[in-house]
């Protein structure tokens, strides 16, 4: 079966948040198990992204939470990231860039293998505690259109991660 769109863990060397564990008396570092995004029910458009770690975000603090997940999709598709209602409405947590845009060319890039980072901003007046496994944002795959003259840089190939196409 050929792949159309979906999620995969990033390569081990690009995973963030290593933990120390002891195996046969030796301390080694391993990344937490990656939980791939899932839909809550059969009619959900969004795939929920899970926090890989416990973290506290202070009032007005902005952080990037790396998911250790990459997304593959068609060349004419994009993954749009939005805060889950429970995080935005109930807790005051938003995406610092308001909407995350994950281009198909971000997948497997040489800087971070396409590791999706969530730029989170606490807009509430109190600390927000996020636990490993909490659902934070939702990603929606969608097709997009290009204008008649909308591809002037067709020969440019993405090599890096976040912000690399604007250099």
N, C-alpha and C positions, 0 to 999 in steps of 0.2 A: 504494500500500500504506500503510495507516495504521500509526502507531507504537504498539507495545504496551509494550515495555520495552527499555531499552538504555542506551548511553553515547554522549556527545558531548563534544567539547572545549568548555570554557567560552569565552565571548566574549573576544576579544583583550585588552580593557581589564582583565579580571579575572585574566589569567594572571600567575603569579608567576615569579620566577627569570629575569629578562631577561639576555640575553648581548649583548655588543657585537660587532658584525661590521662589516667595511669593505666597502662597495659603491660602486664608481666613485669611490674616494678619500674617501668620506664614512663616518663612524662612525655606525651606527644600532643601536638596541636591539631585539632580537627575543626572543620566548619560544622555548625549545627545542620541537622537534616533539612533539606530544602522541601518546602511544601509548595507545590505548584498551584497557581490560581484555579479556582473552581467557581461554577455558577451555583447560586443558592437553590434555584429550582429550574424546571424545564423551560420556563418562559422568561428567565432573567437574561437581559442583554449583556450585563456586566459580569466579568470574572473577578472575584474577590481576591486581592493580594493579601497575604498573611505576613505579619511581622516575624522576622527570623530571631529576634531577641527581645528581652525586657528592656524598656527604655523609659525615661521620664523626660518630658519636654516642658521646660519652664515657660511662664508667661512671656510672650513676645519673642521667644526663642525660635530660631530657624535651624533645622538640621536636615541632613540627607541620610535617609535610611535605605541602605542597599538591600535589595530583595534576594540576591543571588539567583535570580530568574532572568532568562532572556526569552524573547518572543520572536517566532518566525511567522511570516505571512507573505502574501503575494506582493509583487512590485507595485501594484496600484492600491495597496491597502496601508492603513495606519492603525496603531493601537492608541486610543485616546484614554487617558487616565483622569478619573474624577474622584473626589472624596466620597466615601460612603456617607449616606445621610446621618447615620448614627454618630459618625465622627465629626462631621461638619456642623450639624444642627445641635446635637446634644452636648458635644464636647468643645466646639469652637476650633477644631483642627481643620486647616485648609492646606491645599497645595500652594507653595510660595509662588509658583509660576501660573497659578489658577487652573490650568489644564495641562497635563503632561501629554506630549506628542512623541510617540515612539515610531520612528520611520522604519521601514523594512530594512534599510541599509545599516541600521544600528546593530542588527543581529550579527554576532560573531566578530565585531570590530577588534582591531589589534590592541587597543588600549585597555578594554575591560570585558571583552567577549560579549558585549551587549547587556551587561548587568544593569538591570533597571533600578535606578535610584529614585526614591520618592522625596522630593524637597518639601518637607512639612513645616508649617508655621502655626504656632499656638497663638490664636487670637483671643483666647479667654484670659481672665484675670487670675487663673490658678494653674498649677502644674497638672499636666495630663500624663497619667501612667498608662503605658501600652505594654501589654504582656506578650510574650512569644505565643504566636498562634492567633492573636487578635486580627480580625479583618480590618484593614485600614482604608484602602482605596479600591475602586473597581475599574477594570479596563474593558473597553468596548472596541472590538475590531470593526472597521468600516472601510469602504472603498472611497476613493476620492477622484476628482476630475482634474484635468490639467487643461489650461487654456491653449488656444491655437499656437501662441508664441511663448508658452510657459515653460520651455525647457532649454534655456540658453546655455546651461552648464552641463549638458548631457554627457560630456566626456569626463567630468569630475567624479571620482570614486571616493566614498567615505573611507578614511583609514582610522580615525580616532573615535572617541566616545562623546560625551556630552559637550556640546558647543563646537565640535570639530568642523561642521559644515559652514560655519560663519567666519572662519579664519581666512 
